[in-house]
């Protein structure tokens, strides 16, 4: 029981420090600009915005893959049921 409590504290503190480091990086980079190529067109964007969009994409992409694989599984299930008829 004590080991689980210590593990919980370690995970909470580590997670908090990682979030704090990410927020600090975002805050320090917000005023800087960078060149970004979007479908061949070069545009100048805020570096903080690029970091923020990357974080959102990093959270969103695994969820989209999960939805895609669930869709593929449903298609395969329907094909098997159709072949039985």
N, C-alpha and C positions, 0 to 999 in steps of 0.2 A: 504494500500500500504506500509506503514511504517513497519507494523507488518511482512509482507512478506519479506521485506529487512532485518530486524533484524533476522528473522528465517533463511534466507539464510546465513547470517554471522555466526550464531551459528552452522548451519550444516557444513559449510565450515571449520570453526576452529576446531570443534569436529572431523570431518573426517581427517583433517590434523594431529591433535594430535594422533589419533589412528594409522595412517600410520607411523608417526614418532616413536611411541612406538614400533610398529612391526619391523621397520627397526633397531632400537636400540637393540631390543632383538636378532634379527638375527645377528647383528654385534658382540654382546657380546658373543654369543654362538658358533660362527663359529669355534673357535679353540678347543672346547671341543669334546670329543668323547663319544659314548654310544653304548651299545649292542642292536642289533636289530634282531628280528627273522623274517625271510622271508621264509614262507612255511616250517617251521621247522628247517631251517638252521640258526644258530646264526652267525651274522657278526658284525664287529665293524665299525660304520659309524660316520661321522661328525654330531654333533647335529644341526648345522646350516642347513645342507642339509635336515635333517628330518623336521625341521620347514618349510623350503622352499617348500618341497614336500607336506607337510600338507596344506599349504596355497593354492598351486595350485590345490590340490584335493578338497579342500573346495569350490573353485570357479568352478571347473569342474563338480563335482557330480550333483548339481542341473540341470545343462544344459543337462547332460546325461539322468537324470530322465525325463526331459521335452521331449527329443527326443523319449524316450521309450514310454511315454504316448501318444504322437502324433502317433507313430506307432501302438499302441493298438487301438486307435480311428479309424485309417484308416482300420485296419483289421476288426473291428466291422462294419464299414460302408460298406465294400465290402461284408461281410457275409449277411447283411440285403438286399443289392441289389441282391445278388445271390439267396436268399430265395424267392424273389419276382418273379424270372423267372420261 
